[in-house]
Amino acid sequence: MLKNTLLISSLISLGATAAPIQIDSCENLLNLEDKTNSDYVLVQNIDCSGFVHTKPKSFAGNLNGNGYAISNLTISATKGDVGLFSRIRSGVIENLNINNFQVDTQNKKVTTVGTLAGLQDGGLIKN
C-alpha cells in the first residue's frame, strides 16, 4: 500500500499543474503577483470604473483573457514604464480585450507608456 501511495504522489507531483487563478474583479487584476509560473484567467468582463492604478508592476506569468474585456481603467503613474503592467517579461497574455483606458503620466519621469504594458521585453501577446 505504501508503494502505491508513493507512486501516485510522485505521478501527481510530476504531471499535475495547478488550476489558473481566477480573476473576477479589478482589485484582483491590479494585484496580480509577478511570478513566472503563475497562470491567471479572467472569468468575466472586468469594469475598473473608479479605480486609479498608480503603481504598475512587471508581469511574467500567463494571463488568458478568455475573450473578456478589461474596461474603464485609469492609469496614473509618474515614473518608469507605465501601463496595466509596467513590463511584460515572459509568459503569454492572450484572448484579452482592452476598452476605454486612460493613461496620465503627469509629464514626469516616465520611460515608456502603453495600455497593456509600458514595455514588452519578453513574452508573447496574442489575440
N, CA, C and O atoms as a printed pandas DataFrame, in Angstrom:
     atom_number atom_name residue_name chain_id  residue_number  x_coord  y_coord  z_coord
0              1         N          MET        A               1    0.819   -1.196    0.000
1              2        CA          MET        A               1    0.000    0.000    0.000
2              3         C          MET        A               1    0.865    1.264    0.000
3              4         O          MET        A               1    0.561    2.230   -0.699
4              5         N          LEU        A               2    1.939    1.248    0.784
5              6        CA          LEU        A               2    2.832    2.400    0.843
6              7         C          LEU        A               2    3.458    2.664   -0.518
7              8         O          LEU        A               2    3.587    3.821   -0.920
8              9         N          LYS        A               3    3.856    1.601   -1.247
9             10        CA          LYS        A               3    4.430    1.769   -2.581
10            11         C          LYS        A               3    3.448    2.447   -3.529
11            12         O          LYS        A               3    3.827    3.345   -4.281
12            13         N          ASN        A               4    2.191    2.023   -3.496
13            14        CA          ASN        A               4    1.164    2.618   -4.367
14            15         C          ASN        A               4    0.948    4.094   -4.044
15            16         O          ASN        A               4    0.805    4.923   -4.943
16            17         N          THR        A               5    0.928    4.407   -2.761
17            18        CA          THR        A               5    0.741    5.791   -2.340
18            19         C          THR        A               5    1.903    6.662   -2.813
19            20         O          THR        A               5    1.689    7.771   -3.302
20            21         N          LEU        A               6    3.131    6.165   -2.668
21            22        CA          LEU        A               6    4.299    6.924   -3.119
22            23         C          LEU        A               6    4.294    7.099   -4.635
23            24         O          LEU        A               6    4.638    8.168   -5.139
24            25         N          LEU        A               7    3.906    6.054   -5.360
25            26        CA          LEU        A               7    3.854    6.140   -6.814
26            27         C          LEU        A               7    2.821    7.163   -7.260
27            28         O          LEU        A               7    3.094    7.982   -8.137
28            29         N          ILE        A               8    1.655    7.121   -6.668
29            30        CA          ILE        A               8    0.593    8.087   -7.022
30            31         C          ILE        A               8    1.042    9.501   -6.678
31            32         O          ILE        A               8    0.845   10.422   -7.471
32            33         N          SER        A               9    1.639    9.682   -5.511
33            34        CA          SER        A               9    2.125   11.018   -5.120
34            35         C          SER        A               9    3.180   11.520   -6.081
35            36         O          SER        A               9    3.185   12.698   -6.439
36            37         N          SER        A              10    4.080   10.631   -6.506
37            38        CA          SER        A              10    5.123   11.022   -7.447
38            39         C          SER        A              10    4.550   11.406   -8.795
39            40         O          SER        A              10    4.980   12.394   -9.390
40            41         N          LEU        A              11    3.582   10.639   -9.287
41            42        CA          LEU        A              11    2.965   10.946  -10.572
42            43         C          LEU        A              11    2.212   12.269  -10.519
43            44         O          LEU        A              11    2.263   13.055  -11.465
44            45         N          ILE        A              12    1.522   12.509   -9.429
45            46        CA          ILE        A              12    0.777   13.763   -9.290
46            47         C          ILE        A              12    1.741   14.943   -9.287
47            48         O          ILE        A              12    1.490   15.946   -9.957
48            49         N          SER        A              13    2.836   14.839   -8.548
49            50        CA          SER        A              13    3.760   15.974   -8.476
50            51         C          SER        A              13    4.475   16.205   -9.797
51            52         O          SER        A              13    4.869   17.337  -10.078
52            53         N          LEU        A              14    4.659   15.180  -10.617
53            54        CA          LEU        A              14    5.324   15.354  -11.906
54            55         C          LEU        A              14    4.414   15.944  -12.965
55            56         O          LEU        A              14    4.850   16.789  -13.747
56            57         N          GLY        A              15    3.162   15.521  -13.010
57            58        CA          GLY        A              15    2.321   15.898  -14.130
58            59         C          GLY        A              15    1.213   16.876  -13.819
59            60         O          GLY        A              15    0.638   17.454  -14.741
60            61         N          ALA        A              16    0.901   17.077  -12.594
61            62        CA          ALA        A              16   -0.236   17.924  -12.262
62            63         C          ALA        A              16    0.167   19.390  -12.265
63            64         O          ALA        A              16    1.227   19.759  -11.760
64            65         N          THR        A              17   -0.676   20.198  -12.830
65            66        CA          THR        A              17   -0.455   21.637  -12.764
66            67         C          THR        A              17   -1.637   22.259  -12.050
67            68         O          THR        A              17   -2.765   21.781  -12.170
68            69         N          ALA        A              18   -1.390   23.295  -11.328
69            70        CA          ALA        A              18   -2.454   23.958  -10.582
70            71         C          ALA        A              18   -3.402   24.653  -11.551
71            72         O          ALA        A              18   -2.996   25.119  -12.615
72            73         N          ALA        A              19   -4.650   24.711  -11.168
73            74        CA          ALA        A              19   -5.640   25.425  -11.973
74            75         C          ALA        A              19   -5.281   26.907  -11.983
75            76         O          ALA        A              19   -4.744   27.424  -11.004
76            77         N          PRO        A              20   -5.578   27.596  -13.093
77            78        CA          PRO        A              20   -5.290   29.031  -13.140
78            79         C          PRO        A              20   -6.029   29.791  -12.037
79            80         O          PRO        A              20   -7.137   29.422  -11.649
80            81         N          ILE        A              21   -5.418   30.822  -11.556
81            82        CA          ILE        A              21   -6.055   31.690  -10.563
82            83         C          ILE        A              21   -7.101   32.527  -11.292
83            84         O          ILE        A              21   -6.794   33.179  -12.290
84            85         N          GLN        A              22   -8.323   32.509  -10.799
85            86        CA          GLN        A              22   -9.429   33.206  -11.457
86            87         C          GLN        A              22   -9.460   34.676  -11.062
87            88         O          GLN        A              22   -9.389   35.023   -9.883
88            89         N          ILE        A              23   -9.570   35.532  -12.078
89            90        CA          ILE        A              23   -9.650   36.976  -11.863
90            91         C          ILE        A              23  -11.080   37.405  -12.170
91            92         O          ILE        A              23  -11.562   37.249  -13.292
92            93         N          ASP        A              24  -11.754   37.953  -11.150
93            94        CA          ASP        A              24  -13.152   38.334  -11.328
94            95         C          ASP        A              24  -13.450   39.770  -10.907
95            96         O          ASP        A              24  -14.609   40.180  -10.853
96            97         N          SER        A              25  -12.389   40.539  -10.606
97            98        CA          SER        A              25  -12.599   41.936  -10.204
98            99         C          SER        A              25  -11.375   42.770  -10.582
99           100         O          SER        A              25  -10.285   42.241  -10.799
100          101         N          CYS        A              26  -11.580   44.055  -10.653
101          102        CA          CYS        A              26  -10.468   44.961  -10.954
102          103         C          CYS        A              26   -9.425   44.915   -9.839
103          104         O          CYS        A              26   -8.224   44.967  -10.103
104          105         N          GLU        A              27   -9.876   44.819   -8.628
105          106        CA          GLU        A              27   -8.946   44.752   -7.495
106          107         C          GLU        A              27   -8.026   43.535   -7.616
107          108         O          GLU        A              27   -6.819   43.649   -7.402
108          109         N          ASN        A              28   -8.586   42.379   -7.957
109          110        CA          ASN        A              28   -7.761   41.175   -8.149
110          111         C          ASN        A              28   -6.786   41.366   -9.302
111          112         O          ASN        A              28   -5.627   40.961   -9.210
112          113         N          LEU        A              29   -7.245   41.977  -10.378
113          114        CA          LEU        A              29   -6.405   42.203  -11.546
114          115         C          LEU        A              29   -5.206   43.086  -11.208
115          116         O          LEU        A              29   -4.082   42.785  -11.611
116          117         N          LEU        A              30   -5.432   44.152  -10.486
117          118        CA          LEU        A              30   -4.357   45.099  -10.180
118          119         C          LEU        A              30   -3.370   44.556   -9.156
119          120         O          LEU        A              30   -2.310   45.145   -8.945
120          121         N          ASN        A              31   -3.705   43.449   -8.523
121          122        CA          ASN        A              31   -2.827   42.867   -7.514
122          123         C          ASN        A              31   -2.217   41.538   -7.950
123          124         O          ASN        A              31   -1.801   40.743   -7.107
124          125         N          LEU        A              32   -2.160   41.288   -9.266
125          126        CA          LEU        A              32   -1.540   40.058   -9.747
126          127         C          LEU        A              32   -0.087   40.005   -9.291
127          128         O          LEU        A              32    0.608   41.021   -9.279
128          129         N          GLU        A              33    0.358   38.826   -8.922
129          130        CA          GLU        A              33    1.746   38.663   -8.497
130          131         C          GLU        A              33    2.632   38.417   -9.704
131          132         O          GLU        A              33    2.217   37.788  -10.678
132          133         N          ASP        A              34    3.828   38.908   -9.632
133          134        CA          ASP        A              34    4.809   38.754  -10.705
134          135         C          ASP        A              34    5.564   37.443  -10.489
135          136         O          ASP        A              34    6.691   37.432   -9.992
136          137         N          LYS        A              35    4.919   36.339  -10.874
137          138        CA          LYS        A              35    5.529   35.020  -10.732
138          139         C          LYS        A              35    5.548   34.358  -12.098
139          140         O          LYS        A              35    4.508   34.231  -12.745
140          141         N          THR        A              36    6.715   33.940  -12.533
141          142        CA          THR        A              36    6.887   33.385  -13.868
142          143         C          THR        A              36    5.981   32.197  -14.134
143          144         O          THR        A              36    5.483   32.052  -15.250
144          145         N          ASN        A              37    5.757   31.359  -13.167
145          146        CA          ASN        A              37    4.990   30.150  -13.407
146          147         C          ASN        A              37    3.520   30.259  -13.030
147          148         O          ASN        A              37    2.826   29.242  -13.011
148          149         N          SER        A              38    3.026   31.434  -12.734
149          150        CA          SER        A              38    1.627   31.584  -12.344
150          151         C          SER        A              38    0.741   31.739  -13.566
151          152         O          SER        A              38    1.098   32.412  -14.533
152          153         N          ASP        A              39   -0.414   31.107  -13.505
153          154        CA          ASP        A              39   -1.408   31.199  -14.564
154          155         C          ASP        A              39   -2.654   31.885  -14.021
155          156         O          ASP        A              39   -3.134   31.570  -12.932
156          157         N          TYR        A              40   -3.167   32.830  -14.806
157          158        CA          TYR        A              40   -4.358   33.575  -14.433
158          159         C          TYR        A              40   -5.361   33.499  -15.566
159          160         O          TYR        A              40   -4.979   33.377  -16.729
160          161         N          VAL        A              41   -6.652   33.570  -15.234
161          162        CA          VAL        A              41   -7.697   33.562  -16.248
162          163         C          VAL        A              41   -8.819   34.512  -15.818
163          164         O          VAL        A              41   -9.262   34.484  -14.670
164          165         N          LEU        A              42   -9.271   35.353  -16.753
165          166        CA          LEU        A              42  -10.429   36.190  -16.488
166          167         C          LEU        A              42  -11.665   35.320  -16.600
167          168         O          LEU        A              42  -11.778   34.512  -17.522
168          169         N          VAL        A              43  -12.592   35.479  -15.670
169          170        CA          VAL        A              43  -13.814   34.679  -15.687
170          171         C          VAL        A              43  -15.043   35.529  -16.013
171          172         O          VAL        A              43  -16.168   35.028  -16.042
172          173         N          GLN        A              44  -14.814   36.812  -16.255
173          174        CA          GLN        A              44  -15.887   37.723  -16.648
174          175         C          GLN        A              44  -15.259   39.030  -17.117
175          176         O          GLN        A              44  -14.058   39.245  -16.948
176          177         N          ASN        A              45  -16.069   39.897  -17.702
177          178        CA          ASN        A              45  -15.602   41.233  -18.051
178          179         C          ASN        A              45  -15.252   41.952  -16.757
179          180         O          ASN        A              45  -15.936   41.798  -15.745
180          181         N          ILE        A              46  -14.186   42.736  -16.798
181          182        CA          ILE        A              46  -13.721   43.465  -15.618
182          183         C          ILE        A              46  -13.905   44.957  -15.866
183          184         O          ILE        A              46  -13.280   45.524  -16.763
184          185         N          ASP        A              47  -14.767   45.592  -15.069
185          186        CA          ASP        A              47  -15.001   47.030  -15.176
186          187         C          ASP        A              47  -14.230   47.725  -14.062
187          188         O          ASP        A              47  -14.515   47.529  -12.880
188          189         N          CYS        A              48  -13.251   48.539  -14.449
189          190        CA          CYS        A              48  -12.391   49.216  -13.481
190          191         C          CYS        A              48  -12.814   50.668  -13.235
191          192         O          CYS        A              48  -12.004   51.479  -12.785
192          193         N          SER        A              49  -14.060   50.995  -13.522
193          194        CA          SER        A              49  -14.551   52.353  -13.246
194          195         C          SER        A              49  -14.304   52.690  -11.782
195          196         O          SER        A              49  -14.609   51.896  -10.892
196          197         N          GLY        A              50  -13.752   53.868  -11.543
197          198        CA          GLY        A              50  -13.499   54.309  -10.180
198          199         C          GLY        A              50  -12.136   53.897   -9.638
199          200         O          GLY        A              50  -11.744   54.346   -8.561
200          201         N          PHE        A              51  -11.407   53.055  -10.360
201          202        CA          PHE        A              51  -10.068   52.654   -9.921
202          203         C          PHE        A              51   -9.026   53.524  -10.609
203          204         O          PHE        A              51   -9.139   53.821  -11.798
204          205         N          VAL        A              52   -8.009   53.932   -9.850
205          206        CA          VAL        A              52   -6.857   54.625  -10.414
206          207         C          VAL        A              52   -5.637   53.773  -10.078
207          208         O          VAL        A              52   -5.289   53.584   -8.912
208          209         N          HIS        A              53   -5.003   53.268  -11.120
209          210        CA          HIS        A              53   -3.851   52.371  -10.977
210          211         C          HIS        A              53   -2.591   53.224  -10.946
211          212         O          HIS        A              53   -2.206   53.801  -11.964
212          213         N          THR        A              54   -1.945   53.308   -9.784
213          214        CA          THR        A              54   -0.813   54.216   -9.624
214          215         C          THR        A              54    0.548   53.521   -9.535
215          216         O          THR        A              54    1.579   54.186   -9.642
216          217         N          LYS        A              55    0.572   52.213   -9.343
217          218        CA          LYS        A              55    1.845   51.512   -9.182
218          219         C          LYS        A              55    1.888   50.251  -10.033
219          220         O          LYS        A              55    1.823   49.142   -9.504
220          221         N          PRO        A              56    1.997   50.415  -11.355
221          222        CA          PRO        A              56    2.082   49.236  -12.217
222          223         C          PRO        A              56    3.297   48.378  -11.863
223          224         O          PRO        A              56    4.375   48.896  -11.572
224          225         N          LYS        A              57    3.104   47.051  -11.893
225          226        CA          LYS        A              57    4.171   46.096  -11.615
226          227         C          LYS        A              57    4.492   45.335  -12.887
227          228         O          LYS        A              57    3.676   45.260  -13.805
228          229         N          SER        A              58    5.684   44.777  -12.930
229          230        CA          SER        A              58    6.024   43.945  -14.078
230          231         C          SER        A              58    5.254   42.627  -13.977
231          232         O          SER        A              58    4.795   42.239  -12.903
232          233         N          PHE        A              59    5.126   41.951  -15.115
233          234        CA          PHE        A              59    4.363   40.703  -15.170
234          235         C          PHE        A              59    5.147   39.670  -15.944
235          236         O          PHE        A              59    5.703   39.961  -17.003
236          237         N          ALA        A              60    5.191   38.450  -15.408
237          238        CA          ALA        A              60    5.934   37.381  -16.062
238          239         C          ALA        A              60    5.160   36.066  -16.057
239          240         O          ALA        A              60    5.753   35.008  -16.267
240          241         N          GLY        A              61    3.871   36.111  -15.827
241          242        CA          GLY        A              61    3.071   34.890  -15.807
242          243         C          GLY        A              61    2.310   34.702  -17.102
243          244         O          GLY        A              61    2.664   35.267  -18.137
244          245         N          ASN        A              62    1.267   33.907  -17.030
245          246        CA          ASN        A              62    0.378   33.679  -18.164
246          247         C          ASN        A              62   -1.000   34.194  -17.802
247          248         O          ASN        A              62   -1.526   33.893  -16.731
248          249         N          LEU        A              63   -1.584   34.978  -18.706
249          250        CA          LEU        A              63   -2.908   35.542  -18.476
250          251         C          LEU        A              63   -3.783   35.243  -19.684
251          252         O          LEU        A              63   -3.495   35.692  -20.793
252          253         N          ASN        A              64   -4.847   34.488  -19.467
253          254        CA          ASN        A              64   -5.817   34.200  -20.520
254          255         C          ASN        A              64   -7.052   35.051  -20.256
255          256         O          ASN        A              64   -7.745   34.864  -19.256
256          257         N          GLY        A              65   -7.320   35.985  -21.159
257          258        CA          GLY        A              65   -8.478   36.848  -21.013
258          259         C          GLY        A              65   -9.783   36.146  -21.311
259          260         O          GLY        A              65  -10.854   36.670  -21.004
260          261         N          ASN        A              66   -9.712   34.959  -21.909
261          262        CA          ASN        A              66  -10.917   34.171  -22.185
262          263         C          ASN        A              66  -11.912   34.916  -23.075
263          264         O          ASN        A              66  -13.100   34.592  -23.085
264          265         N          GLY        A              67  -11.431   35.911  -23.821
265          266        CA          GLY        A              67  -12.303   36.698  -24.680
266          267         C          GLY        A              67  -13.008   37.832  -23.958
267          268         O          GLY        A              67  -13.768   38.579  -24.574
268          269         N          TYR        A              68  -12.768   37.973  -22.666
269          270        CA          TYR        A              68  -13.396   39.035  -21.880
270          271         C          TYR        A              68  -12.615   40.340  -22.027
271          272         O          TYR        A              68  -11.513   40.365  -22.577
272          273         N          ALA        A              69  -13.208   41.421  -21.525
273          274        CA          ALA        A              69  -12.599   42.748  -21.638
274          275         C          ALA        A              69  -12.289   43.332  -20.268
275          276         O          ALA        A              69  -12.985   43.083  -19.284
276          277         N          ILE        A              70  -11.222   44.115  -20.240
277          278        CA          ILE        A              70  -10.915   44.985  -19.101
278          279         C          ILE        A              70  -11.253   46.386  -19.581
279          280         O          ILE        A              70  -10.736   46.832  -20.605
280          281         N          SER        A              71  -12.108   47.077  -18.857
281          282        CA          SER        A              71  -12.599   48.380  -19.318
282          283         C          SER        A              71  -12.486   49.447  -18.244
283          284         O          SER        A              71  -12.474   49.164  -17.046
284          285         N          ASN        A              72  -12.404   50.690  -18.719
285          286        CA          ASN        A              72  -12.539   51.885  -17.880
286          287         C          ASN        A              72  -11.479   52.019  -16.792
287          288         O          ASN        A              72  -11.785   52.417  -15.668
288          289         N          LEU        A              73  -10.242   51.688  -17.125
289          290        CA          LEU        A              73   -9.165   51.810  -16.156
290          291         C          LEU        A              73   -8.416   53.115  -16.367
291          292         O          LEU        A              73   -8.071   53.473  -17.493
292          293         N          THR        A              74   -8.174   53.808  -15.292
293          294        CA          THR        A              74   -7.329   55.000  -15.314
294          295         C          THR        A              74   -5.979   54.622  -14.718
295          296         O          THR        A              74   -5.897   54.110  -13.601
296          297         N          ILE        A              75   -4.927   54.883  -15.478
297          298        CA          ILE        A              75   -3.563   54.609  -15.026
298          299         C          ILE        A              75   -2.885   55.957  -14.832
299          300         O          ILE        A              75   -2.808   56.758  -15.763
300          301         N          SER        A              76   -2.398   56.205  -13.633
301          302        CA          SER        A              76   -1.757   57.474  -13.321
302          303         C          SER        A              76   -0.463   57.185  -12.580
303          304         O          SER        A              76   -0.469   56.912  -11.380
304          305         N          ALA        A              77    0.643   57.248  -13.305
305          306        CA          ALA        A              77    1.948   56.968  -12.701
306          307         C          ALA        A              77    2.936   58.032  -13.150
307          308         O          ALA        A              77    2.777   58.628  -14.215
308          309         N          THR        A              78    3.947   58.266  -12.345
309          310        CA          THR        A              78    4.852   59.386  -12.610
310          311         C          THR        A              78    6.278   58.986  -12.946
311          312         O          THR        A              78    7.112   59.859  -13.188
312          313         N          LYS        A              79    6.590   57.673  -12.968
313          314        CA          LYS        A              79    7.962   57.293  -13.299
314          315         C          LYS        A              79    7.999   55.878  -13.864
315          316         O          LYS        A              79    7.067   55.095  -13.677
316          317         N          GLY        A              80    9.087   55.567  -14.554
317          318        CA          GLY        A              80    9.303   54.227  -15.076
318          319         C          GLY        A              80    8.454   53.902  -16.292
319          320         O          GLY        A              80    8.078   54.784  -17.064
320          321         N          ASP        A              81    8.158   52.618  -16.445
321          322        CA          ASP        A              81    7.328   52.125  -17.533
322          323         C          ASP        A              81    5.889   52.083  -17.038
323          324         O          ASP        A              81    5.616   51.573  -15.952
324          325         N          VAL        A              82    4.970   52.618  -17.835
325          326        CA          VAL        A              82    3.597   52.803  -17.369
326          327         C          VAL        A              82    2.608   52.085  -18.279
327          328         O          VAL        A              82    2.640   52.239  -19.500
328          329         N          GLY        A              83    1.728   51.297  -17.661
329          330        CA          GLY        A              83    0.649   50.599  -18.334
330          331         C          GLY        A              83   -0.090   49.771  -17.299
331          332         O          GLY        A              83    0.175   49.909  -16.105
332          333         N          LEU        A              84   -1.016   48.908  -17.729
333          334        CA          LEU        A              84   -1.636   47.984  -16.784
334          335         C          LEU        A              84   -0.516   47.245  -16.053
335          336         O          LEU        A              84   -0.554   47.094  -14.832
336          337         N          PHE        A              85    0.485   46.785  -16.819
337          338        CA          PHE        A              85    1.720   46.233  -16.263
338          339         C          PHE        A              85    2.847   47.170  -16.672
339          340         O          PHE        A              85    2.834   47.713  -17.777
340          341         N          SER        A              86    3.815   47.362  -15.795
341          342        CA          SER        A              86    4.935   48.223  -16.189
342          343         C          SER        A              86    5.716   47.554  -17.319
343          344         O          SER        A              86    6.068   48.199  -18.306
344          345         N          ARG        A              87    5.987   46.245  -17.165
345          346        CA          ARG        A              87    6.707   45.473  -18.186
346          347         C          ARG        A              87    6.120   44.085  -18.268
347          348         O          ARG        A              87    5.655   43.528  -17.273
348          349         N          ILE        A              88    6.147   43.538  -19.458
349          350        CA          ILE        A              88    5.849   42.120  -19.634
350          351         C          ILE        A              88    7.196   41.460  -19.870
351          352         O          ILE        A              88    7.878   41.761  -20.849
352          353         N          ARG        A              89    7.578   40.559  -18.972
353          354        CA          ARG        A              89    8.917   39.978  -19.014
354          355         C          ARG        A              89    8.948   38.597  -19.651
355          356         O          ARG        A              89    9.916   38.249  -20.328
356          357         N          SER        A              90    7.895   37.805  -19.441
357          358        CA          SER        A              90    7.830   36.467  -20.031
358          359         C          SER        A              90    6.404   35.959  -19.920
359          360         O          SER        A              90    5.544   36.620  -19.337
360          361         N          GLY        A              91    6.158   34.792  -20.474
361          362        CA          GLY        A              91    4.824   34.216  -20.426
362          363         C          GLY        A              91    3.987   34.639  -21.623
363          364         O          GLY        A              91    4.503   35.163  -22.610
364          365         N          VAL        A              92    2.675   34.398  -21.515
365          366        CA          VAL        A              92    1.753   34.691  -22.604
366          367         C          VAL        A              92    0.545   35.441  -22.057
367          368         O          VAL        A              92   -0.038   35.055  -21.044
368          369         N          ILE        A              93    0.183   36.507  -22.740
369          370        CA          ILE        A              93   -1.087   37.194  -22.479
370          371         C          ILE        A              93   -1.897   37.027  -23.746
371          372         O          ILE        A              93   -1.460   37.428  -24.825
372          373         N          GLU        A              94   -3.093   36.429  -23.621
373          374        CA          GLU        A              94   -3.867   36.106  -24.811
374          375         C          GLU        A              94   -5.368   36.264  -24.582
375          376         O          GLU        A              94   -5.859   36.274  -23.453
376          377         N          ASN        A              95   -6.074   36.387  -25.711
377          378        CA          ASN        A              95   -7.541   36.420  -25.721
378          379         C          ASN        A              95   -8.113   37.503  -24.814
379          380         O          ASN        A              95   -9.077   37.270  -24.086
380          381         N          LEU        A              96   -7.516   38.681  -24.865
381          382        CA          LEU        A              96   -7.884   39.771  -23.958
382          383         C          LEU        A              96   -8.284   41.003  -24.757
383          384         O          LEU        A              96   -7.611   41.369  -25.720
384          385         N          ASN        A              97   -9.369   41.636  -24.358
385          386        CA          ASN        A              97   -9.799   42.903  -24.946
386          387         C          ASN        A              97   -9.579   44.012  -23.925
387          388         O          ASN        A              97   -9.773   43.819  -22.725
388          389         N          ILE        A              98   -9.172   45.172  -24.419
389          390        CA          ILE        A              98   -8.964   46.344  -23.564
390          391         C          ILE        A              98   -9.795   47.483  -24.124
391          392         O          ILE        A              98   -9.680   47.820  -25.303
392          393         N          ASN        A              99  -10.633   48.077  -23.283
393          394        CA          ASN        A              99  -11.519   49.159  -23.721
394          395         C          ASN        A              99  -11.420   50.356  -22.785
395          396         O          ASN        A              99  -11.395   50.206  -21.563
396          397         N          ASN        A             100  -11.365   51.536  -23.371
397          398        CA          ASN        A             100  -11.503   52.792  -22.637
398          399         C          ASN        A             100  -10.505   52.945  -21.482
399          400         O          ASN        A             100  -10.897   53.191  -20.341
400          401         N          PHE        A             101   -9.226   52.798  -21.790
401          402        CA          PHE        A             101   -8.180   53.052  -20.804
402          403         C          PHE        A             101   -7.746   54.512  -20.923
403          404         O          PHE        A             101   -7.683   55.055  -22.026
404          405         N          GLN        A             102   -7.451   55.137  -19.808
405          406        CA          GLN        A             102   -6.881   56.483  -19.793
406          407         C          GLN        A             102   -5.532   56.397  -19.080
407          408         O          GLN        A             102   -5.427   55.844  -17.985
408          409         N          VAL        A             103   -4.497   56.957  -19.726
409          410        CA          VAL        A             103   -3.163   56.926  -19.139
410          411         C          VAL        A             103   -2.714   58.363  -18.908
411          412         O          VAL        A             103   -2.666   59.166  -19.840
412          413         N          ASP        A             104   -2.384   58.680  -17.656
413          414        CA          ASP        A             104   -1.923   60.009  -17.279
414          415         C          ASP        A             104   -0.548   59.866  -16.640
415          416         O          ASP        A             104   -0.413   59.307  -15.552
416          417         N          THR        A             105    0.463   60.374  -17.323
417          418        CA          THR        A             105    1.823   60.274  -16.791
418          419         C          THR        A             105    2.245   61.551  -16.077
419          420         O          THR        A             105    3.327   61.605  -15.493
420          421         N          GLN        A             106    1.424   62.551  -16.118
421          422        CA          GLN        A             106    1.675   63.829  -15.444
422          423         C          GLN        A             106    3.003   64.452  -15.866
423          424         O          GLN        A             106    3.597   65.234  -15.123
424          425         N          ASN        A             107    3.463   64.095  -17.073
425          426        CA          ASN        A             107    4.696   64.653  -17.629
426          427         C          ASN        A             107    5.886   64.554  -16.686
427          428         O          ASN        A             107    6.705   65.471  -16.615
428          429         N          LYS        A             108    5.982   63.461  -15.974
429          430        CA          LYS        A             108    7.087   63.287  -15.021
430          431         C          LYS        A             108    8.177   62.418  -15.645
431          432         O          LYS        A             108    8.404   62.495  -16.852
432          433         N          LYS        A             109    8.838   61.614  -14.867
433          434        CA          LYS        A             109    9.984   60.811  -15.308
434          435         C          LYS        A             109    9.548   59.445  -15.843
435          436         O          LYS        A             109   10.008   58.408  -15.364
436          437         N          VAL        A             110    8.674   59.455  -16.821
437          438        CA          VAL        A             110    8.169   58.222  -17.403
438          439         C          VAL        A             110    9.090   57.795  -18.535
439          440         O          VAL        A             110    9.528   58.617  -19.341
440          441         N          THR        A             111    9.381   56.495  -18.588
441          442        CA          THR        A             111   10.262   55.961  -19.622
442          443         C          THR        A             111    9.471   55.563  -20.858
443          444         O          THR        A             111    9.735   56.064  -21.951
444          445         N          THR        A             112    8.495   54.660  -20.693
445          446        CA          THR        A             112    7.663   54.193  -21.799
446          447         C          THR        A             112    6.213   54.090  -21.329
447          448         O          THR        A             112    5.943   53.927  -20.140
448          449         N          VAL        A             113    5.278   54.189  -22.293
449          450        CA          VAL        A             113    3.854   54.171  -21.961
450          451         C          VAL        A             113    3.112   53.264  -22.931
451          452         O          VAL        A             113    3.387   53.267  -24.131
452          453         N          GLY        A             114    2.165   52.483  -22.401
453          454        CA          GLY        A             114    1.275   51.666  -23.209
454          455         C          GLY        A             114    0.049   51.324  -22.383
455          456         O          GLY        A             114    0.058   51.501  -21.165
456          457         N          THR        A             115   -0.993   50.844  -23.014
457          458        CA          THR        A             115   -2.172   50.492  -22.227
458          459         C          THR        A             115   -1.979   49.156  -21.512
459          460         O          THR        A             115   -2.186   49.073  -20.301
460          461         N          LEU        A             116   -1.586   48.114  -22.239
461          462        CA          LEU        A             116   -1.367   46.817  -21.608
462          463         C          LEU        A             116   -0.040   46.807  -20.843
463          464         O          LEU        A             116    0.022   46.344  -19.704
464          465         N          ALA        A             117    1.002   47.314  -21.466
465          466        CA          ALA        A             117    2.315   47.353  -20.808
466          467         C          ALA        A             117    3.105   48.552  -21.295
467          468         O          ALA        A             117    3.035   48.928  -22.465
468          469         N          GLY        A             118    3.859   49.147  -20.378
469          470        CA          GLY        A             118    4.754   50.215  -20.779
470          471         C          GLY        A             118    5.846   49.680  -21.683
471          472         O          GLY        A             118    6.284   50.362  -22.610
472          473         N          LEU        A             119    6.290   48.453  -21.413
473          474        CA          LEU        A             119    7.368   47.859  -22.190
474          475         C          LEU        A             119    7.187   46.349  -22.230
475          476         O          LEU        A             119    6.909   45.718  -21.211
476          477         N          GLN        A             120    7.346   45.789  -23.401
477          478        CA          GLN        A             120    7.360   44.336  -23.538
478          479         C          GLN        A             120    8.794   43.938  -23.845
479          480         O          GLN        A             120    9.292   44.199  -24.940
480          481         N          ASP        A             121    9.461   43.308  -22.883
481          482        CA          ASP        A             121   10.827   42.881  -23.121
482          483         C          ASP        A             121   10.964   41.360  -23.020
483          484         O          ASP        A             121   12.025   40.834  -22.686
484          485         N          GLY        A             122    9.882   40.686  -23.311
485          486        CA          GLY        A             122    9.822   39.232  -23.317
486          487         C          GLY        A             122    8.377   38.794  -23.405
487          488         O          GLY        A             122    7.469   39.626  -23.394
488          489         N          GLY        A             123    8.163   37.529  -23.490
489          490        CA          GLY        A             123    6.802   37.013  -23.512
490          491         C          GLY        A             123    6.130   37.189  -24.856
491          492         O          GLY        A             123    6.751   37.622  -25.827
492          493         N          LEU        A             124    4.864   36.851  -24.901
493          494        CA          LEU        A             124    4.079   36.884  -26.124
494          495         C          LEU        A             124    2.698   37.453  -25.826
495          496         O          LEU        A             124    2.057   37.073  -24.846
496          497         N          ILE        A             125    2.250   38.359  -26.674
497          498        CA          ILE        A             125    0.895   38.898  -26.595
498          499         C          ILE        A             125    0.184   38.453  -27.857
499          500         O          ILE        A             125    0.657   38.731  -28.959
500          501         N          LYS        A             126   -0.957   37.758  -27.718
501          502        CA          LYS        A             126   -1.675   37.307  -28.903
502          503         C          LYS        A             126   -3.182   37.356  -28.699
503          504         O          LYS        A             126   -3.693   37.256  -27.584
504          505         N          ASN        A             127   -3.867   37.513  -29.821
505          506        CA          ASN        A             127   -5.342   37.582  -29.828
506          507         C          ASN        A             127   -5.863   38.678  -28.938
507          508         O          ASN        A             127   -7.075   38.866  -28.835
